[in-house]
């Protein structure tokens, strides 16, 4: 398997306080979740997901609306957490550096909200709670495509211990294309929730990020990657 592990870094701008804080918060929540699961078992875990995850059938009734935000910080397992945090680590900091800390906080939360609402709209009667930061992270990917399409993404080939770099535009177009194909397929077979992945939340978040990125370009000039001068590539 191939994963992104780094990218060209912008020079200057705001310190990515929230980008890294979100990673810490997600990990902390997961560790707390796991500690309680050890004593409460699977029954406790299901109750936890139901209480703090976003249940479409409840949201459409106007109930527990706060879960549209609490669900962003909950993950179903180690691989779910690691995958999301890796993408957050690679793509979010450049966005925050460009638009500022408070703006990024609002952007991230609204991206997660847009993602959840997209999923709920397509499956309003689902009783399966939506959890995970992937919708908000997808918004970061959408904005990244608009703001830094020429950035180089460092990819690692798992098990071969080798890496290579590709333009962000290639990686992100391939990524959203995969989400669209799978999401459209899920509509004709079964709901995306029953497959364990809310594909349309990813798509909704990404579209929100694209639109936000276009708006950002008009209001805030994206910071220069300045790759040749700085040689900065986080790994």
C-alpha positions, 0 to 999 in steps of 0.5 A: 500500500502507498501512503502520503507522509510529507509535503512541501511546506509554506514559508512564513504564515501562522503557526499550525496550532490547531492542526497539531492540536486536533491531532493531539485531541483525537489521539487523547479521545481515542486513548480515553475511549480505549481505557473505558472500553477495557472495563465496559466492553463492546456494550459500552463502546456501542453506547459511546458511539451512539451518544457522541456519534452523529445518528442521521435519524436523530439529526433529521429530527433535530435531536442531538445536533451537538453530535455533528461536532463531537463525532469529528473527534471519535474513531472506531479503531487504530487504523481509522485513527492513524489513517485520518491523523496521517492525512491531517498531519500532511495536509492541514498545516499549510492551510492553517498557515495560509488562512490563520488560526481562527479562520482554520478552526472555523474552516475545519469545523464547518468542513466537518459539518458539511461532510456530515450533512451530506452523508445525512442527506443521502441516508436520513433514516440511518441508525448507524452513528457517523464518526471520524475526522475524515469529513473535516480532513477531506475539506482540507484536501479540497482546499489544498487542491485549490491553494497548492496544486503544485506542491509535491507530496512524498509517498511511501510504499509500505513494506518496500521501504521506498518513497517517491514524490508526486504533484499534489494535483495528481494525488488529490484528483486520484483520491477524490475520483476514488471516493466518487466511484465508490460513493456512486457505487454505494448508492446502487448497492447499499448505503455507504454506512453499511459498508463501514465508510461514509463515502459521501461525507468525504465527498461533501467535505471535499466539495466544501474545501474546494469552494472555500479554497476558491474563496480564500484565493480571492480574499487571502493570497496563498503563501509561497511554497518557495521550494527551490529557495528553502528546500523544505519538505517535511517527512 
